[in-house]
Amino acid sequence: MVKKIDQNNIEFYIQDDKDLCACLSGEIEEKSKFRNIIENEGKGYIGSEFIGLEYHTIKNENNLSFFVENYSFISD
């Protein structure tokens, strides 16, 4: 579920079928796929659910970074 979005970053909640529930902040890697959402500054999308959200992570010794790549569709 989208919490906040701007030109470069997105904050969203994730939850799985078991016990994972977290708020993540990630960089939008492929901005063209999020163009409409970015142009609206997330208005109308806050609280929406990304279906088929694709992202990858990069881990170093001090940090775990999330990079959002794509999504299938948005469910309001």
Kinemage of the C-alpha trace (Angstrom):
@kinemage 1
@onewidth
@group {chain A} dominant
@subgroup {mainchain}
@vectorlist {calphas} color= white
{ca met a 1} P 0.000 0.000 0.000
{ca val a 2} L 1.386 3.423 -0.950
{ca lys a 3} L 2.222 5.742 1.934
{ca lys a 4} L 4.113 8.536 0.135
{ca ile a 5} L 5.665 9.138 -3.283
{ca asp a 6} L 7.753 11.909 -4.866
{ca gln a 7} L 10.036 12.351 -7.887
{ca asn a 8} L 12.618 9.819 -6.760
{ca asn a 9} L 11.310 7.798 -3.830
{ca ile a 10} L 8.345 5.813 -2.709
{ca glu a 11} L 7.278 4.742 0.769
{ca phe a 12} L 4.990 1.756 0.960
{ca tyr a 13} L 3.723 -0.892 3.310
{ca ile a 14} L 4.289 -4.542 2.538
{ca gln a 15} L 2.567 -7.522 4.090
{ca asp a 16} L 2.812 -11.185 3.270
{ca asp a 17} L 0.587 -14.160 4.079
{ca lys a 18} L 2.541 -14.997 7.217
{ca asp a 19} L 3.909 -12.466 9.661
{ca leu a 20} L 5.828 -9.863 7.664
{ca cys a 21} L 4.475 -6.312 7.895
{ca ala a 22} L 6.798 -3.371 7.277
{ca cys a 23} L 7.021 0.148 5.937
{ca leu a 24} L 9.731 0.439 3.295
{ca ser a 25} L 11.268 3.398 1.557
{ca gly a 26} L 12.778 2.813 -1.833
{ca glu a 27} L 14.147 4.605 -4.845
{ca ile a 28} L 12.043 4.536 -8.005
{ca glu a 29} L 14.417 3.012 -10.516
{ca glu a 30} L 12.293 3.084 -13.677
{ca lys a 31} L 10.568 6.471 -13.452
{ca ser a 32} L 8.781 6.163 -16.817
{ca lys a 33} L 6.649 3.323 -15.435
{ca phe a 34} L 5.547 5.541 -12.527
{ca arg a 35} L 5.171 8.766 -14.558
{ca asn a 36} L 1.442 9.367 -13.902
{ca ile a 37} L 1.833 8.742 -10.188
{ca ile a 38} L 4.892 10.996 -9.920
{ca glu a 39} L 3.214 13.813 -11.884
{ca asn a 40} L 0.246 13.659 -9.479
{ca glu a 41} L 2.666 13.639 -6.516
{ca gly a 42} L 0.877 10.485 -5.419
{ca lys a 43} L -2.493 12.252 -5.011
{ca gly a 44} L -5.257 9.716 -5.429
{ca tyr a 45} L -2.829 6.829 -4.983
{ca ile a 46} L -2.157 7.086 -1.240
{ca gly a 47} L -3.574 3.943 0.349
{ca ser a 48} L -3.735 2.121 -2.996
{ca glu a 49} L -2.247 -1.315 -3.394
{ca phe a 50} L 0.397 -2.148 -5.988
{ca ile a 51} L -0.361 -5.555 -7.452
{ca gly a 52} L 2.684 -7.383 -8.792
{ca leu a 53} L 5.173 -4.883 -7.379
{ca glu a 54} L 8.678 -5.659 -8.609
{ca tyr a 55} L 11.731 -4.484 -6.733
{ca his a 56} L 15.251 -5.568 -5.932
{ca thr a 57} L 17.536 -4.969 -3.005
{ca ile a 58} L 21.196 -4.208 -2.579
{ca lys a 59} L 22.771 -5.011 0.761
{ca asn a 60} L 26.050 -3.754 2.089
{ca glu a 61} L 27.461 -4.060 5.587
{ca asn a 62} L 25.485 -1.072 6.891
{ca asn a 63} L 22.358 -0.856 4.787
{ca leu a 64} L 19.688 -2.640 2.777
{ca ser a 65} L 18.452 -0.503 -0.139
{ca phe a 66} L 15.208 -1.096 -2.074
{ca phe a 67} L 14.833 -0.169 -5.735
{ca val a 68} L 11.290 -0.274 -7.136
{ca glu a 69} L 11.146 -1.332 -10.784
{ca asn a 70} L 7.593 -2.000 -11.942
{ca tyr a 71} L 4.058 -3.091 -11.050
{ca ser a 72} L 1.209 -4.880 -12.833
{ca phe a 73} L -1.646 -2.578 -11.787
{ca ile a 74} L -2.952 -0.498 -8.901
{ca ser a 75} L -5.968 -1.524 -6.834
{ca asp a 76} L -7.851 1.280 -5.064
